[in-house]
């Protein structure tokens, strides 16, 4: 391969020499009239030859200078183009990295959003559980108050049941006990379906009646009620 390239170089160099000689001869033949005029004016052939050589040298120098300038400009433009391509490649690489980071951020944002939804659902469940616990605690407090009140009523009833005299006095029904019966006879009952956390004390405060009245209307032996049970809580 090296020998072939050397051979081709020699051939092309020889062709270039012949081409240059041919061009020079063509130029001389084109300026034969000018040369004849110079000789007729008295210039020596050596002086004419030197003038042509100096002219060729000046033209060669000018062409070389122009070629050098053009080469410098060409190299500068080439370097600028290479720099632009390099910068373009860097920008493309940076754009790819930014796209990858953007996809990563979007993926993390979606994961955070899903985690936030899960945390919101858990928080809502905790709030609901806390509300149920508060309702249960309120119901337990009301039940404790009811038991305490029943104990007080039971102690009062025991004290009132002790005979002050030797003879017994028949108990007279109170007005509050007779009033529900009159209402039950002359009016229509109001029903309430028991919900979770409700007690007789709460129902009595809700409908403005006494716990004893609700117990008598529904024939209850104690204050225990069940969810879904329908109770009479008043009369219209």
C-alpha positions in Angstrom: 0.0 0.0 0.0 2.9 2.4 0.8 4.6 1.5 -2.5 1.4 2.1 -4.5 0.9 5.5 -2.8 4.5 6.5 -3.6 4.1 5.5 -7.2 0.9 7.5 -7.6 2.6 10.5 -6.0 5.4 10.4 -8.4 3.0 10.1 -11.4 0.9 13.0 -10.1 4.0 15.1 -9.4 5.3 14.5 -13.0 1.9 15.4 -14.4 1.9 18.6 -12.4 5.3 19.6 -13.8 4.1 19.0 -17.3 0.9 20.9 -16.6 2.9 23.8 -15.2 5.2 23.8 -18.2 2.4 23.7 -20.6 0.6 26.6 -18.8 3.8 28.6 -18.9 4.4 28.0 -22.6 0.8 28.9 -23.3 1.3 32.1 -21.4 4.5 32.9 -23.3 2.8 32.2 -26.6 -0.1 34.5 -25.6 2.4 37.3 -24.7 4.7 36.8 -27.8 3.6 40.1 -29.3 4.4 41.9 -26.0 7.9 40.3 -25.9 8.5 41.3 -29.5 7.5 44.9 -28.8 10.0 45.0 -25.8 12.8 43.6 -27.9 12.0 46.1 -30.7 12.2 48.9 -28.2 15.7 47.9 -27.3 15.3 45.8 -24.2 17.7 42.9 -24.0 16.4 39.4 -23.9 17.9 38.9 -20.5 16.2 42.0 -19.2 12.9 40.8 -20.7 13.4 37.4 -19.1 14.2 38.9 -15.7 11.1 41.1 -15.9 9.0 38.1 -16.6 10.7 36.2 -13.7 10.2 39.1 -11.3 6.5 39.4 -12.4 6.1 35.6 -11.9 7.8 35.9 -8.5 5.5 38.8 -7.5 2.4 37.0 -8.6 3.6 33.8 -6.8 4.2 35.7 -3.6 0.8 37.4 -3.9 -0.9 34.1 -4.6 1.0 32.5 -1.7 0.0 35.4 0.6 -3.6 35.2 -0.5 -3.5 31.4 -0.1 -2.0 31.8 3.5 -4.7 34.3 4.4 -7.4 32.0 3.0 -5.9 29.0 4.7 -5.9 30.9 8.0 -9.5 31.9 7.5 -10.4 28.4 6.5 -8.7 27.0 9.5 -10.4 29.6 11.7 -13.8 28.7 10.2 -13.1 25.0 10.5 -12.1 25.4 14.1 -15.2 27.5 14.8 -17.3 24.8 13.1 -15.6 22.1 15.2 -16.1 24.2 18.4 -19.8 24.6 17.4 -20.2 20.9 16.8 -18.4 20.2 20.1 -20.7 22.7 22.0 -23.7 21.2 20.2 -22.7 17.7 21.3 -22.2 19.0 24.9 -25.6 20.7 24.8 -27.2 17.5 23.5 -25.5 15.5 26.2 -26.6 18.0 28.8 -30.1 18.0 27.4 -30.1 14.2 27.7 -28.9 14.4 31.3 -31.6 17.0 32.1 -34.3 14.8 30.5 -33.1 11.9 32.6 -33.2 14.1 35.8 -36.6 15.4 34.8 -37.9 11.8 34.4 -36.4 10.9 37.7 -38.0 13.9 39.4 -41.4 13.1 37.9 -41.1 9.5 39.1 -40.1 10.6 42.6 -43.0 13.1 42.5 -45.5 10.4 41.6 -44.1 8.2 44.4 -44.4 11.1 46.9 -47.9 11.7 45.7 -48.9 8.1 46.1 -47.3 8.1 49.6 -49.1 11.3 50.4 -52.4 9.7 49.4 -51.6 6.7 51.6 -50.7 9.0 54.5 -53.9 10.9 54.0 -56.0 7.7 54.0 -54.2 6.5 57.2 -54.7 9.9 58.8 -58.4 9.8 58.0 -58.6 6.2 59.4 -56.9 7.4 62.6 -59.3 10.3 62.8 -62.3 8.0 62.4 -60.8 5.6 65.0 -60.2 8.5 67.4 -63.8 9.8 66.9 -65.1 6.3 67.7 -62.9 6.1 70.8 -64.2 9.5 71.9 -67.7 8.3 71.3 -67.0 5.1 73.3 -65.4 7.1 76.1 -68.4 9.5 76.2 -70.8 6.5 76.3 -68.7 4.9 79.1 -68.9 8.2 81.0 -72.6 8.4 80.5 -73.0 4.8 81.6 -70.9 5.5 84.7 -73.1 8.6 85.4 -76.2 6.4 84.9 -74.9 3.8 87.3 -74.0 6.4 89.9 -77.4 8.0 89.5 -79.1 4.6 89.8 -77.2 3.9 93.0 -78.3 7.3 94.4 -81.9 6.6 93.4 -81.7 3.1 94.8 -80.3 4.4 98.1 -83.0 7.1 98.2 -85.6 4.5 97.5 -84.3 2.3 100.3 -84.3 5.1 102.7 -87.8 6.2 101.6 -89.1 2.6 101.9 -88.2 2.4 105.6 -91.5 2.7 107.6 -91.7 5.8 109.7 -94.7 4.4 111.5 -95.9 1.0 112.4 -98.6 1.1 109.8 -97.9 1.1 106.1 -99.1 3.7 103.8 -100.1 2.7 100.4 -97.9 4.5 97.8 -99.6 7.2 95.7 -98.5 7.2 92.1 -96.7 10.4 91.2 -97.8 12.9 88.6 -94.7 12.2 86.5 -95.5 8.4 86.4 -99.1 9.0 85.5 -98.3 11.5 82.9 -96.5 9.1 80.5 -99.4 6.7 80.8 -101.9 9.4 79.9 -99.8 10.3 77.0 -99.4 6.7 76.0 -103.2 6.4 76.1 -104.1 9.6 74.3 -101.2 10.1 71.9 -99.0 8.3 69.4 -95.6 7.0 70.5 -92.3 8.3 69.0 -89.8 5.5 68.1 -86.0 5.8 67.9 -83.6 3.2 66.5 -80.6 2.8 68.7 -77.3 3.6 67.1 -73.7 2.7 68.2 -72.6 4.7 71.3 -76.1 5.7 72.4 -77.3 5.2 75.9 -80.6 5.8 77.7 -79.1 8.8 79.4 -78.2 10.3 76.0 -81.6 9.6 74.6 -83.3 11.1 77.6 -81.3 14.3 77.1 -81.9 14.3 73.4 -85.7 14.0 73.7 -86.1 15.8 77.0 -87.6 12.9 79.0 -86.5 11.0 82.0 -84.6 7.7 81.9 -87.3 6.1 84.1 -90.0 7.1 81.6 -88.1 5.5 78.7 -87.6 2.4 80.8 -91.3 2.1 81.7 -92.5 2.8 78.1 -90.3 0.0 76.7 -90.6 -2.4 79.7 -86.8 -2.5 80.4 -85.4 -4.0 83.5 -82.1 -2.2 83.3 -80.3 0.4 81.2 -78.8 -2.0 78.8 -79.9 -1.4 75.2 -78.8 -3.0 71.9 -77.8 -1.4 68.5 -80.8 -1.5 66.2 -83.3 -1.8 69.0 -86.4 0.5 68.5 -87.4 2.3 71.6 -90.3 4.6 72.5 -88.8 8.0 73.5 -91.9 10.1 73.7 -95.4 10.7 72.5 -97.0 13.2 70.1 
